[in-house]
Amino acid sequence: MKNQSKLILLLLCLLPSFLMAQNGNTPVKPLTELQQNFVDLRFGMFIHFNMPTYANQDWPDPEMPASAFNPTKLNCDQWAKAAKTANMAYGCITTKHHSGFCIWDTKTTDYNVMNSPLKRDVVKEYVDAFRKNGLKVFLYYSILDTHHYLRPNCITPQHSKMVKAQLTELLTHYGPIQALIIDGWDAPWSRISYDDIPFEEIYRLVKSLQPNCLLMDLNGAKYPQEALYYTDIKTYEMGAGQRIASSGNRLPSLACLPLQQNWFWETSHPTTPVKDPVKLVNETLIPLNKENCNFILNVAPNRDGLMDDNALAALKQIGELWHNQGPLPPLPNSGLPIISHNLAKHVPANSSWSDDSAIMDFANDDDFGTSWVSNSTIKKPWFELNFKNDTEFNTITIAEEKANIKSYTLSCYHNGAWITLFSGENTNKIKIHRLKQMTGSKIRMQIESYDHQPSIAEFGVYNERR
């Protein structure tokens, strides 16, 4: 692991920032207000600009030298003005992508822009230019980092320290950041879980430094559309086939697409048609906004650090077709997101008779696409987790494949007796119970009434820090 001593020194130097939390004079807004403000922005610019720009592919060699990054005409003001012509409200730049190159003046690694021919802090120039043009500022950051071996089967405690140190730099040196978009986490292609790099620790660090900064994970596709798991905003990467519900979406959401063929610039971009601005407005932007969804359109700068003429023309046409019509209707209250470690994952499970092979273990396998299904002959089905030892918890979630379960009782086994935690009706597809602090070796759900054959896609148990 490179630069370990640098990381430790940096963390010690930044300790006062952790304690002071940079928010001494900033009023902390409720999450619901921040989410409403976010969807009201409606439309923004994603800017994929990093080492892949010079590799002609989105995933470059992680050992590509810093000297390859050389935008000789870098002009972030051009980017901001281009966003303004499209009537966008904000920007978001890739501070570090999957290959680990940092485009800010970081003290955590030598693999950064200050050791490139440019020797200028691109993040600083970006935030200054966008603010000067009246635009909000978001940042993108990848957890997956192939240059620093932050990848499956290689993760060490030093990697968590590096992530925290880098995020601390980004959230203390560049003024107010409205949102942090994190990528490369808990995705099938990254294979870095929320336990490998602990989600709750990162989430709480972000909020301690900038409490009004929304944190969203770009890889929430495996989680249901009806509740917020590990993100303040539900996200959809449309290029990967992820789609928001066509009607009735209740969660504050974000959807993204590239204007060009790829996320990062390639040599074919200047002569290849971009996506049709008319279709982007009428078939993507407007319908998404109607479903409480903010749309972020990626525009990739070229190797000079400028946006191509065909991209600029498309943005101008978008601005002629679309204007922000003001605040959207008030969002439904989506509640606080689940951010803690799931204690129920892969714990021994038991249940009443299952339907064929849909046995109890599918209810806590960390896969919302599989379910325990009760056998149709069972009139009072039940499901149970066995922690074997007394375990502290204060939150239980039950995610159904379809909203069939109406009423039920939740109880835990403690000191030789069953204690009732909840008994009543809850017809939501995702049932979230935030309880007082409890201890138990088993947790049971007794299903009392239901419309159709009951099933549970995921039964979650958490011990949230409150």
VENQUI-V580488 format. One record per pair of residues at least 4 apart in sequence whose ideal C-beta (glycine too) atoms are under 7 Angstrom apart, sorted by sequence separation. I is the first residue (numbers start at 1). J is the second residue. D is the distance in Angstrom with one decimal. If there is no record, write none. Layout:
BEGIN
((I/J/D) (I/J/D))
END
This chain:
BEGIN
((3/7/6.0) (4/8/6.6) (5/9/6.3) (6/10/6.1) (7/11/6.4) (8/12/6.6) (9/13/6.3) (10/14/6.1) (11/15/7.0) (14/18/6.4) (15/19/6.5) (16/20/5.8) (20/24/6.4) (29/33/4.6) (31/35/6.1) (32/36/6.4) (33/37/6.3) (34/38/6.4) (35/39/6.7) (36/40/6.2) (49/53/5.8) (51/55/6.6) (60/64/5.0) (64/68/5.3) (76/80/6.4) (77/81/6.2) (78/82/6.3) (79/83/6.5) (80/84/6.5) (81/85/6.7) (96/100/6.4) (102/106/4.6) (121/125/6.6) (122/126/6.1) (123/127/6.4) (124/128/6.1) (125/129/6.1) (126/130/6.3) (127/131/6.1) (128/132/6.1) (129/133/6.5) (131/135/7.0) (155/159/5.1) (157/161/6.6) (158/162/6.3) (159/163/6.5) (160/164/6.3) (161/165/6.1) (162/166/6.2) (163/167/6.2) (164/168/6.1) (165/169/6.7) (166/170/6.5) (167/171/6.0) (168/172/5.8) (169/173/5.6) (170/174/6.4) (192/196/5.0) (198/202/6.8) (199/203/5.9) (200/204/6.1) (201/205/6.3) (202/206/6.5) (203/207/6.5) (204/208/6.1) (205/209/6.5) (206/210/6.6) (207/211/5.1) (228/232/6.9) (231/235/6.5) (238/242/6.2) (245/249/4.9) (249/253/6.3) (258/262/6.3) (262/266/5.6) (265/269/5.5) (268/272/4.9) (275/279/6.9) (276/280/6.6) (277/281/6.3) (278/282/6.1) (279/283/4.8) (280/284/5.1) (281/285/5.1) (282/286/6.0) (283/287/6.7) (284/288/6.1) (285/289/6.4) (286/290/6.7) (287/291/6.9) (289/293/6.6) (301/305/5.6) (302/306/5.8) (307/311/4.9) (309/313/6.3) (310/314/6.5) (311/315/6.5) (312/316/6.5) (313/317/6.5) (314/318/6.5) (315/319/6.6) (316/320/6.7) (317/321/6.5) (318/322/5.9) (354/358/5.5) (358/362/6.0) (361/365/6.1) (374/378/5.4) (387/391/4.3) (400/404/6.3) (450/454/4.7) (17/22/6.4) (23/28/6.6) (29/34/5.4) (52/57/6.4) (55/60/3.3) (83/88/4.1) (96/101/6.7) (110/115/5.6) (113/118/5.8) (114/119/5.6) (120/125/6.5) (130/135/4.2) (145/150/3.8) (146/151/5.6) (149/154/4.5) (150/155/6.3) (185/190/6.5) (192/197/6.2) (194/199/3.8) (197/202/6.7) (237/242/5.1) (238/243/6.8) (244/249/5.5) (258/263/5.2) (261/266/6.9) (275/280/5.6) (280/285/6.1) (281/286/6.3) (288/293/4.0) (301/306/6.1) (307/312/5.5) (354/359/4.5) (365/370/6.0) (400/405/6.1) (413/418/5.6) (414/419/5.7) (426/431/4.7) (52/58/5.2) (96/102/5.0) (106/112/5.0) (131/137/6.3) (144/150/6.5) (171/177/6.0) (184/190/4.5) (186/192/7.0) (223/229/3.9) (228/234/6.4) (236/242/4.2) (301/307/5.5) (302/308/5.8) (354/360/6.3) (52/59/6.9) (95/102/6.7) (102/109/6.4) (113/120/6.8) (130/137/5.4) (143/150/6.9) (144/151/6.3) (185/192/5.7) (186/193/5.8) (206/213/5.9) (236/243/6.4) (261/268/6.9) (288/295/4.8) (374/381/3.8) (411/418/4.7) (412/419/5.5) (447/454/5.2) (52/60/5.0) (83/91/5.8) (95/103/6.0) (113/121/6.7) (184/192/6.6) (186/194/5.3) (236/244/5.3) (261/269/6.9) (299/307/5.9) (362/370/4.3) (363/371/6.8) (411/419/6.0) (51/60/5.3) (55/64/6.3) (95/104/6.0) (102/111/6.6) (104/113/6.7) (105/114/5.3) (113/122/5.7) (150/159/4.6) (185/194/6.9) (206/215/5.0) (220/229/6.5) (225/234/6.7) (244/253/5.8) (260/269/5.0) (351/360/3.9) (362/371/5.5) (363/372/3.9) (411/420/5.1) (412/421/6.0) (101/111/5.7) (102/112/4.1) (103/113/4.7) (127/137/5.0) (220/230/6.5) (285/295/4.9) (350/360/5.9) (362/372/4.9) (411/421/5.9) (80/91/6.8) (100/111/5.9) (101/112/7.0) (102/113/6.7) (220/231/5.2) (244/255/6.1) (261/272/6.0) (284/295/6.3) (349/360/4.3) (372/383/6.4) (409/420/6.3) (410/421/4.4) (422/433/5.5) (79/91/6.9) (185/197/6.8) (203/215/5.8) (299/311/5.2) (349/361/5.6) (360/372/5.0) (410/422/4.4) (51/64/5.7) (217/230/5.4) (358/371/6.2) (359/372/6.5) (409/422/6.9) (54/68/4.7) (148/162/6.6) (217/231/4.6) (220/234/6.2) (260/274/5.5) (349/363/6.1) (358/372/6.0) (396/410/6.1) (409/423/4.3) (421/435/5.7) (54/69/6.2) (216/231/4.8) (220/235/5.3) (259/274/5.0) (349/364/5.6) (358/373/3.8) (105/121/4.5) (215/231/6.9) (216/232/5.7) (259/275/5.6) (299/315/6.9) (51/68/6.8) (104/121/5.3) (215/232/5.5) (216/233/4.2) (218/235/5.1) (234/251/4.3) (236/253/6.6) (238/255/5.4) (280/297/7.0) (347/364/6.1) (407/424/6.2) (421/438/6.8) (51/69/5.9) (104/122/6.8) (214/232/4.5) (217/235/6.8) (234/252/6.9) (238/256/6.4) (239/257/5.8) (346/364/6.6) (354/372/6.2) (355/373/4.1) (407/425/4.4) (443/461/6.2) (103/122/4.1) (104/123/3.8) (214/233/5.9) (216/235/5.6) (218/237/6.2) (233/252/5.2) (234/253/4.5) (235/254/4.9) (236/255/4.3) (237/256/5.8) (238/257/4.8) (239/258/6.5) (345/364/6.1) (346/365/6.9) (354/373/6.3) (355/374/6.4) (406/425/5.7) (103/123/6.0) (104/124/6.9) (143/163/6.5) (225/245/5.8) (233/253/6.4) (344/364/4.7) (354/374/6.8) (355/375/5.0) (363/383/6.0) (221/242/5.0) (233/254/5.2) (345/366/5.0) (351/372/6.0) (354/375/5.9) (355/376/6.7) (364/385/6.7) (406/427/5.6) (352/374/6.4) (353/375/4.1) (228/251/6.3) (360/383/6.4) (410/433/6.6) (225/249/6.9) (390/414/7.0) (403/427/6.1) (353/378/5.4) (403/428/6.7) (414/439/5.7) (141/167/6.6) (180/206/6.0) (225/251/6.8) (352/378/4.9) (403/429/4.0) (412/438/5.7) (414/440/4.5) (257/284/6.9) (413/440/5.4) (95/123/5.5) (412/440/3.1) (413/441/5.5) (141/170/6.8) (352/381/4.7) (400/429/5.2) (413/442/3.9) (93/123/6.7) (352/382/5.1) (371/401/4.9) (412/442/6.6) (139/170/5.7) (186/217/6.9) (199/230/5.4) (269/300/6.8) (351/382/6.4) (368/399/6.2) (399/430/5.2) (412/443/5.1) (47/79/6.3) (69/101/6.7) (185/217/5.7) (187/219/3.8) (351/383/4.6) (93/126/5.0) (177/210/5.8) (180/213/5.7) (182/215/6.8) (186/219/5.5) (255/288/5.4) (351/384/6.6) (397/430/6.7) (398/431/4.4) (411/444/5.3) (163/197/5.9) (176/210/6.8) (179/213/6.4) (185/219/5.8) (350/384/4.7) (397/431/6.8) (64/99/7.0) (66/101/7.0) (91/126/7.0) (167/202/6.9) (171/206/6.6) (178/213/6.7) (179/214/4.3) (180/215/5.2) (181/216/5.5) (182/217/5.2) (183/218/4.4) (263/298/5.7) (265/300/4.1) (349/384/6.8) (397/432/5.1) (410/445/5.7) (111/147/5.6) (177/213/5.1) (178/214/6.8) (182/218/6.6) (183/219/6.7) (194/230/6.0) (264/300/5.4) (265/301/6.3) (274/310/5.5) (292/328/6.6) (349/385/5.6) (350/386/6.6) (62/99/4.7) (155/192/7.0) (160/197/5.6) (172/209/6.2) (179/216/6.4) (181/218/5.8) (263/300/6.6) (265/302/4.9) (274/311/6.0) (277/314/5.0) (281/318/6.0) (285/322/6.2) (396/433/4.7) (408/445/5.6) (409/446/4.5) (45/83/4.3) (62/100/6.2) (139/177/5.6) (159/197/6.7) (160/198/6.8) (167/205/6.4) (171/209/4.2) (216/254/6.3) (255/293/5.4) (259/297/5.5) (265/303/6.8) (270/308/4.8) (280/318/6.4) (347/385/5.1) (348/386/4.8) (395/433/6.7) (408/446/6.1) (59/98/6.3) (60/99/5.3) (91/130/4.8) (109/148/6.7) (138/177/6.9) (141/180/6.5) (143/182/6.2) (152/191/4.2) (163/202/6.6) (167/206/6.5) (171/210/5.1) (253/292/5.9) (254/293/6.7) (259/298/6.2) (269/308/5.8) (289/328/6.7) (292/331/5.9) (347/386/6.8) (395/434/5.2) (396/435/7.0) (408/447/4.9) (409/448/6.7) (59/99/6.9) (137/177/5.8) (138/178/5.9) (144/184/3.0) (152/192/6.5) (252/292/5.8) (253/293/4.0) (254/294/5.0) (255/295/5.6) (256/296/4.7) (257/297/6.1) (258/298/4.1) (259/299/5.1) (260/300/5.7) (270/310/6.5) (274/314/4.8) (277/317/4.2) (281/321/4.7) (347/387/5.9) (394/434/6.8) (395/435/6.6) (408/448/5.5) (137/178/6.2) (138/179/4.3) (139/180/5.5) (140/181/4.7) (141/182/5.6) (142/183/4.9) (143/184/4.5) (155/196/4.9) (164/205/5.7) (168/209/6.4) (251/292/6.9) (253/294/7.0) (257/298/6.9) (277/318/4.7) (281/322/4.8) (344/385/5.5) (394/435/5.3) (407/448/4.3) (136/178/4.7) (142/184/4.3) (143/185/4.3) (171/213/6.8) (249/291/4.2) (254/296/6.2) (256/298/6.6) (394/436/6.7) (405/447/5.7) (407/449/4.6) (45/88/5.0) (138/181/6.2) (140/183/6.5) (249/292/5.5) (278/321/6.7) (394/437/5.0) (406/449/4.4) (43/87/6.9) (44/88/5.0) (47/91/6.0) (49/93/6.4) (50/94/4.9) (69/113/6.4) (74/118/6.7) (91/135/5.8) (95/139/5.3) (98/142/5.1) (186/230/6.9) (244/288/6.7) (249/293/6.7) (277/321/6.6) (394/438/6.4) (406/450/5.7) (43/88/5.2) (44/89/5.7) (47/92/6.6) (49/94/6.2) (52/97/6.2) (66/111/6.1) (90/135/5.4) (95/140/6.2) (96/141/5.6) (97/142/5.3) (100/145/4.1) (392/437/6.6) (393/438/5.8) (405/450/5.0) (406/451/6.8) (43/89/6.2) (44/90/4.0) (45/91/4.7) (46/92/5.3) (47/93/4.5) (48/94/5.2) (51/97/6.9) (70/116/6.4) (89/135/6.5) (90/136/3.6) (91/137/6.6) (92/138/3.6) (93/139/6.5) (94/140/4.7) (95/141/5.4) (96/142/5.5) (98/144/4.8) (100/146/6.1) (101/147/6.9) (144/190/4.5) (245/291/7.0) (404/450/5.0) (42/89/6.5) (44/91/6.3) (47/94/6.8) (50/97/4.5) (52/99/6.9) (69/116/4.1) (70/117/4.4) (71/118/6.1) (89/136/6.0) (90/137/6.8) (91/138/6.6) (92/139/6.6) (93/140/6.3) (98/145/6.9) (99/146/5.5) (100/147/3.1) (127/174/4.9) (244/291/5.6) (392/439/5.3) (396/443/6.9) (398/445/6.8) (404/451/4.8) (41/89/4.1) (44/92/6.5) (51/99/5.3) (70/118/6.3) (90/138/5.7) (92/140/5.4) (98/146/6.0) (99/147/5.6) (100/148/5.0) (127/175/6.4) (144/192/5.9) (343/391/6.2) (391/439/6.9) (404/452/4.7) (41/90/5.7) (66/115/4.5) (67/116/6.3) (69/118/6.5) (76/125/4.5) (80/129/4.5) (84/133/5.6) (143/192/5.8) (244/293/5.4) (390/439/5.0) (391/440/6.6) (404/453/6.9) (405/454/5.2) (51/101/4.1) (66/116/4.7) (67/117/6.3) (76/126/4.7) (79/129/6.8) (80/130/4.8) (124/174/6.5) (343/393/6.1) (390/440/6.6) (391/441/6.8) (404/454/5.6) (50/101/5.8) (123/174/6.1) (260/311/6.7) (390/441/5.3) (404/455/6.9) (77/129/4.5) (81/133/6.3) (83/135/6.0) (259/311/5.9) (389/441/6.0) (50/103/6.0) (76/129/3.8) (80/133/4.0) (388/441/6.4) (108/162/5.7) (143/197/5.6) (387/441/5.3) (401/455/5.2) (80/135/5.9) (259/314/6.1) (387/442/6.8) (400/455/6.4) (386/442/5.2) (400/456/6.4) (401/457/4.8) (108/165/4.9) (385/442/6.5) (400/457/6.2) (108/166/5.4) (384/442/6.0) (385/443/4.9) (398/456/6.0) (399/457/4.7) (338/397/6.5) (384/443/7.0) (399/458/4.4) (106/166/6.1) (384/444/4.4) (398/459/5.8) (382/444/6.2) (383/445/4.8) (106/169/5.7) (382/445/6.4) (397/460/4.0) (382/446/4.9) (396/460/6.9) (104/169/6.9) (382/447/6.6) (396/461/5.6) (104/170/6.9) (380/446/6.9) (381/447/4.7) (380/447/6.9) (395/462/4.2) (393/461/5.0) (393/462/6.4) (394/463/5.9) (395/464/5.3) (393/463/4.9) (394/464/5.7) (392/463/5.1) (381/454/5.3) (383/456/5.9) (385/459/6.7) (95/170/6.0) (383/459/6.5) (385/461/6.8) (376/453/5.6) (252/331/5.7) (374/453/6.0) (373/453/6.2) (374/454/4.6) (374/455/6.8) (250/332/4.7) (252/334/6.7) (373/455/4.3) (251/334/5.2) (372/455/6.3) (62/146/3.9) (250/334/6.5) (371/455/4.3) (372/456/5.1) (62/147/4.2) (371/456/6.1) (98/184/5.7) (371/457/4.6) (90/178/6.7) (92/181/5.9) (368/457/4.9) (368/458/5.4) (363/456/4.3) (364/458/6.6) (41/136/6.6) (363/458/6.7) (364/459/5.3) (363/459/4.9) (10/107/5.1) (335/432/6.5) (10/108/6.0) (355/453/6.7) (6/107/6.4) (7/108/5.7) (6/108/6.3) (3/108/6.5) (232/337/6.0) (3/109/5.4) (228/334/5.6) (231/337/6.0) (2/109/6.5) (3/110/6.9) (230/337/6.7) (229/337/6.7) (230/338/6.6) (228/337/3.8) (229/338/4.8) (230/339/6.1) (228/338/6.9) (344/459/5.6) (344/460/5.4) (344/461/4.1) (342/460/5.0) (343/461/4.5) (342/461/6.9) (343/462/6.4) (342/462/6.3) (343/463/6.5) (341/462/7.0) (340/462/4.2) (340/463/6.4) (338/462/6.5) (340/464/4.9) (203/339/4.9) (200/339/4.9) (199/339/5.9) (200/340/5.1) (38/179/6.7) (200/341/6.9) (224/368/6.0) (223/368/6.5) (2/148/6.6) (195/341/6.0) (222/368/5.9) (11/161/6.1) (22/172/5.9) (7/158/6.4) (14/165/6.8) (17/168/6.3) (4/158/5.6) (7/161/5.1) (11/165/5.6) (14/168/5.0) (1/156/6.3) (7/162/5.6) (10/165/4.9) (17/172/5.1) (1/158/4.9) (7/165/5.6) (224/399/5.7) (38/214/6.0) (34/212/6.1) (34/214/5.6) (28/211/4.5) (29/212/5.3) (28/212/6.6) (26/212/6.6) (21/208/4.7) (22/209/5.4) (23/210/6.8) (21/209/6.1) (22/210/6.4) (23/211/5.2) (18/208/6.5) (17/209/6.9) (38/233/6.3) (35/232/6.7) (35/233/6.8) (31/232/6.5) (226/429/5.0) (227/430/4.0) (58/262/5.9) (92/296/6.4) (226/430/4.5) (58/263/5.4) (224/429/7.0) (227/432/6.5) (58/264/5.2) (224/430/5.7) (46/256/5.9) (56/266/5.1) (53/264/5.3) (56/267/5.9) (52/264/4.0) (53/265/5.0) (39/252/5.1) (38/252/6.0) (48/263/4.3) (48/264/4.8) (35/252/3.9) (82/299/7.0) (79/301/6.6) (82/307/5.5) (78/306/5.8) (79/307/6.2) (78/307/6.3) (86/315/4.1) (75/305/6.2) (82/312/5.5) (85/315/5.3) (73/304/4.1) (74/305/3.1) (75/306/5.9) (85/316/4.7) (71/303/6.4) (72/304/5.8) (73/305/5.5) (86/318/4.4) (87/319/4.8) (71/304/5.8) (73/306/5.6) (82/315/5.1) (86/319/4.5) (71/305/3.0) (85/319/4.7) (87/322/6.1) (89/324/6.6) (87/323/5.4) (87/324/6.0) (43/285/6.1) (42/289/5.3) (54/303/6.0) (46/296/4.7) (48/298/5.6) (53/303/5.9) (46/297/6.4) (49/300/6.8) (42/294/6.0) (43/295/5.4) (44/296/4.8) (45/297/6.3) (46/298/3.7) (47/299/6.6) (48/300/5.1) (49/301/4.8) (39/292/5.3) (41/294/5.9) (45/299/5.8) (47/301/6.7) (39/294/5.4) (38/294/6.0) (200/465/6.9) (43/324/6.9) (42/324/5.2) (40/327/4.6) (40/328/5.8) (39/328/5.5) (39/331/6.6) (36/330/6.7) (36/331/5.5) (35/331/6.0) (32/331/7.0) (32/333/6.0) (31/336/6.8))
END
